[in-house]
Amino acid sequence: MATDDPDDLHDVFMAQVEAYESTEPQCLFDVLQATGISLPPPEALDDAAITTKLWEVIHGLSLLGTFLHSTDHLSGRELYAVLWRDLLREPAVLMPENPDFAYHLDVIGSGSEEDTLLYLKYYADEETRQAWLKDWPEDGLPEHEDPPYDRDRRLPQAESRRDGLVM
């Protein structure tokens, strides 16, 4: 519902907040399995099977309105293992019927020191890196490296979901 009336915008926003707050968080692992996606442990899959399974999971998540970020520093096996062991086990509010809602899983979004260093090493632009160094000179700055994998640009995006393009 597109509107420029501030009262209507407020009502729409409040309805979305209410919908979010009244939705019970669910374990992504369980929801994916309920949709028919099997989730074998990473060690049970060979390299070819893990690549296929990883993309099945990525697309299954996108259909639930869940989108991954910052994955290019991990191999397919490493990413599947992180998803299988950690990220898919966390409860999440899902609203797959609402194309305006998206749940974002940033693989390095925990705020930990390790994740911050991974961000600075692989994903931060030079301006961000220099600002970090200025603000935290005692922490140092890892050398920039291009991520070893090229997956993020091919991941489904929330914007595509609103346009009905998520597959």
N, C-alpha and C positions, 0 to 999 in steps of 0.2 A: 504494500500500500504506500505509494509515493504521495507525499504531501509536504507543503511548505508551511502549513499552519503550525505554529509552535505548540499549541494545545494538543493537536493531533499527534505530533511527533512525541510529545511527552507521554501520551497515552500508549502509543505503539511501544515506546521504550519500556515503560512500566509493565506492559503485558509481556514483553520479552524477558524482563527481569523476573517476573512472577513465574513464567514457564521454566526458566533456568532453575530457580530456587525450589520449585516443586518437583523437579525431575530427580529421581534417585540415581546417584552415581552407580556405574556398573564396571565390572572388570572387563577390559577390552578382550582379554584372552578368552573369557567365557562367552562374550557376545560373538566374537568371530567363530568360535566353535559352534555356537547355536545357529549361525548362518550357513554351516556346512563346511567351513574351512578347517581342515585338520591342522594341528600344530605339533608335529613331532619334535622331539628335542633336536637341537642342532647337530649333535654327534651322530644321530641316526640317518643323516642325509649326506650324500656325496656332493661334490661341488656343483654339478649340473642340477641336481634336485634342489639344492639350497637356493640357487638363483631363481628357479621357477617358483619355489615356495615363497621366497621373499617378495617377489612381484605380486603373487596372489594375495599375500597379506597386505601389501601396500595398497592394492586396488580395493581389497575388502575394507580396509580402514577408510579409504576415501568415500566409499558408499555409505559409511556410517557418519561421515562428516568429520573425519579425523585425518590430519595431514602432518607429514613428517618434515623436519628441517634439519640442516647441518649433518648430513650423512656421508659426505664425500671423503671424509678421513678414514672411513671404515670399509673393509672389504664386505662383500655380500654376506659371507659367513659371520663376520664380526657383528654386522648390523642385525642379522637375524638373531644371533645369540643375545644381544642387548635387548632386543624386542622381546624375545622369548623369556629371558630370565628376569627382566626388570620392567620395562616400559609397558608391556601389555598386561602386567599384573596389577598396575595401579588403577584404582577406581577413577572413572571419568564420567562427567555428565555428557550424555549423547542425545542429540535431537536430530536423528537422520531425516525426519520428515520436514525439517525447517532448513531450506537452502541458504538462509541468511546466517545460520549458526555454524561455527566451525570450532573444533577442538584441535589445538596445535600441540604436537609433540616435538620439541626441540631436543635432539639427542644430546646436545651439550648445554642444555638449559637449566641445569640443577643449581647453578650459582657456585658450585664447588671451585676450589683453586684449580683443580685439574681441568675442569670444563672451561674455565676462564682462559687458561693457557692454551688449550686447543683452539678456542675461538681466536685468540690473538695470533696464533701460529698459522692457522689455515683460512680463516674467514674474514677477519677484520681488514678494512682498507688501511692504507698508510696513515691517513689523517687520524683515524681512531687509534691506531697503534701508537702514534706520537703523543696523542692526548693522554693515553694510558701511562706512557712513560713519564710524561710531565707530572701527572697526578700521583703516581706510585713509583718514583725513581728507585726506591730500595728493592722493589720486586723484580726489576729487570724486565726484559722483553725477549721472548723467544724469537729466533730468526724466522722470518716468513718462509713458508713453503707452500707451493701449490698442493692442494689435496691430491692424493694418489688416485682417487676414483672420480668419475664424472657421472653422478647419479642425480644430484639435486635438481638440475635443470629439467629432468625428465619426470620428476615426481608430480603426481596430481596436486593441483592447487585449489584452495578454497574458492577463489574467484571463478574458476571453471565450473564449480559446483552450482553457483548461482546462475550460470548461463546454461546449465543442463549438460555440460560437456564432460563431467567426471565419468570415467569408465573403470 
